[in-house]
Amino acid sequence: MITRFITDVSTKFNPFAPRSKTCRIFLSLLPPNARQTMKINTVLLPRESRDRSALSLKFKDGKAMELDTEKLGIKGIVEEVDRHSRMLDRQEELNG
């Protein structure tokens, strides 16, 4: 997963709910130096919470993504992030 262009990651999930697996896996895929290069905000919901898990990302170009982690699996989320990151990578190569 290309994380070089992500500037902000916000997650909200119940760590005990099976539906929050996608958020947990996404956070584990971030590189070890992610806190130095991006702002990460994680909200852990209580065990009894019925709130849905949420994942929102912001990129260097200002684009914000709100991803539904209960409908998309981890592969779908990685594809969406990589699709936009590859586009930013091409623009960076063209601009020099």
C-alpha positions as CSV (number, residue, x, y, z in Angstrom):
1,M,0.0,0.0,0.0
2,I,1.3,3.4,-1.0
3,T,1.2,5.6,2.1
4,R,3.6,8.4,1.1
5,F,0.8,10.8,0.1
6,I,-1.5,10.3,3.1
7,T,-1.4,13.2,5.6
8,D,-4.3,12.4,8.0
9,V,-5.8,9.1,9.1
10,S,-8.9,9.1,11.4
11,T,-10.5,5.8,12.6
12,K,-13.3,5.0,15.0
13,F,-14.0,1.4,15.9
14,N,-15.0,-1.0,18.6
15,P,-11.9,-3.3,18.9
16,F,-14.1,-6.2,20.1
17,A,-16.6,-6.2,17.2
18,P,-15.9,-8.5,14.3
19,R,-16.9,-5.8,11.8
20,S,-14.1,-3.6,12.9
21,K,-11.5,-6.0,11.6
22,T,-10.9,-3.9,8.5
23,C,-9.9,-0.8,10.6
24,R,-7.6,-2.8,12.7
25,I,-5.8,-4.4,9.7
26,F,-5.6,-1.0,7.9
27,L,-3.8,0.5,11.0
28,S,-1.4,-2.5,11.1
29,L,-0.5,-1.9,7.4
30,L,0.8,1.6,8.1
31,P,4.6,1.9,8.2
32,P,6.4,2.2,11.5
33,N,7.3,5.8,10.9
34,A,3.7,6.8,10.1
35,R,3.3,9.0,13.1
36,Q,6.2,11.1,11.9
37,T,4.8,11.7,8.4
38,M,1.0,11.8,9.0
39,K,-1.5,12.7,11.7
40,I,-3.2,9.6,13.1
41,N,-6.3,9.9,15.2
42,T,-7.9,6.7,16.6
43,V,-11.0,6.5,18.7
44,L,-11.7,3.2,20.5
45,L,-15.4,2.7,21.2
46,P,-16.6,0.8,24.3
47,R,-17.5,-2.9,24.0
48,E,-21.3,-2.2,24.2
49,S,-21.2,0.5,21.5
50,R,-23.5,0.1,18.5
51,D,-21.8,2.8,16.5
52,R,-20.4,1.9,13.1
53,S,-16.7,1.8,12.5
54,A,-15.3,4.6,10.3
55,L,-12.1,5.3,8.4
56,S,-11.3,8.7,6.9
57,L,-8.2,9.7,5.0
58,K,-6.8,12.9,3.7
59,F,-4.1,13.2,1.0
60,K,-1.5,15.8,0.2
61,D,-3.6,17.2,-2.6
62,G,-6.5,17.9,-0.2
63,K,-8.7,15.1,-1.2
64,A,-10.6,13.5,1.7
65,M,-11.9,9.9,1.6
66,E,-14.6,8.5,3.9
67,L,-14.4,4.7,3.5
68,D,-17.1,2.3,4.7
69,T,-15.1,-0.4,6.5
70,E,-18.2,-2.6,7.0
71,K,-18.9,-2.9,3.3
72,L,-15.4,-2.8,1.8
73,G,-12.9,-5.3,2.9
74,I,-9.2,-4.6,3.4
75,K,-8.5,-5.4,-0.3
76,G,-11.1,-2.8,-1.4
77,I,-9.7,-0.1,0.9
78,V,-6.1,-0.8,-0.2
79,E,-7.2,-0.6,-3.9
80,E,-8.9,2.8,-3.3
81,V,-5.9,4.2,-1.5
82,D,-3.5,2.9,-4.1
83,R,-5.6,4.2,-7.0
84,H,-5.5,7.8,-5.7
85,S,-1.8,7.5,-4.5
86,R,-0.7,6.3,-8.0
87,M,-2.4,9.2,-9.6
88,L,-0.6,11.6,-7.2
89,D,2.7,9.8,-7.9
90,R,2.2,10.3,-11.7
91,Q,1.5,14.0,-11.1
92,E,4.6,14.3,-9.0
93,E,6.7,12.7,-11.7
94,L,5.3,14.9,-14.4
95,N,5.9,18.1,-12.4
96,G,9.4,17.1,-11.5
